[in-house]
Amino acid sequence: MKPYIAFAILAALAPHASAQQQAAKPHPADPAASVPATKHESAFTGYRGFRDEPLAPWRDVNDEVARAGGHIGIVGGAGRIGPGTGSPAAKPPAPPSDSAPASTHGTVHK
């Protein structure tokens, strides 16, 4: 039984051992080793200088913002409705009914 176990272990490790044997690479410190050519690309290759852009008339811009639903509509929050969203559809909280006590502070802390 022992020879079969040893054979199974060697058979399992054989592919890993052959994967470790690679073609001889030159040592990194060898000054005679060939090095692939490098290509330098400047960080400013696609740079476009500053240019003054023409300004739109402010009335047209204000009308466009109003059509979008205000600043919240511009940034994509027009679909949210509720307090604090700035949406005109948001309703204020309902006032307390007359049957509710004016203050519940004393009933919580006895």
N, C-alpha and C positions, 0 to 999 in steps of 0.2 A: 504494500500500500504506500509506503514511503517513497518509492521511486516514482509513482504516479503523481504524488503531490509535488515533488520536486520538478517533474516534467511539466506539470500544469503551471507552476510559478514561472519557470523559464519561458514557456510558450507565451505567457501573459506579458512578460517583460521584454521579449525580443523586439516587438515593434517600437517600443519606447527607446531601446538602446540604439536601434538603427536610425531613429529620428535625431539622435544627438550627434551623429556623424554628418557633418556638413562639409561643403567644399572649403578648402583652406582659404581663409581670408587673410589679407595682409594685416600685420599688427598696426594699430593706430599710431604708434610712435615711430614707425619705420619711415624715414624721410624719402625713401625711394618708392613708396607705395603710390599707386595712381589714385587720383582724386577726381570725382566727377566735377564737371564744370558747374559753376554757380551762376545764377542769373539774378541780377540786381534790378529790382523795380522800385522806383522812388515812391514815397508815400504821397507825393504831390502829383502823381500821374494824371488823375482825373480832376484836379483842382480847378475850380472856376472862381475867378475873382469876384469881389463884391460889386454889385450893380444896384443902383436905385431902381426899384420897381415902381411902376406908375400906381398912384393911389386912386382908389375908387371914391366917388363922391360920397360923403358921409350919410346923406339922406338915403341913397340907394342901399348902403350897407345896413342902416337902421331898419329899413323896410324889409330887407332879406331876413334879418334876425327876428323881426316880428312875425313874419310868415312861418318861420321854423318853430315858433313857440317860445321865444325868448332865449336867453343864454342856456337854459336847461335843455331846450330843444336842439341847440347847436351841438352840445356835447353828448347827446343821445339819451337824455333822461326824461324825455317827454312821455314815455310810456308808463312811468312810475307815478302813482297817485297816492298822496298821503301827506301828513304833516311833515314839514321840513324839506319837501322836494321843490318847492317854489312853483308848483303847478297850479294854474288858476282853478283846476277842477278839485283841488283839495278842499275839504270841508272842515270848518273849525269844530272842535269837540262840542257835544251837546251840553247845555247848562244842566246842573244837577236839578233833579225834580224836587218838589216841595216836601215830599214824604221822607226824603233822606235827611239824616241829621246834619247840621251845619258842620260839625267837626267830629271825627271819629278818633281823635288822638287819645282822649281819656278812656275810651273803651278798649283800646289795644294795650295800654300800659296801666295795669291796675296794681 
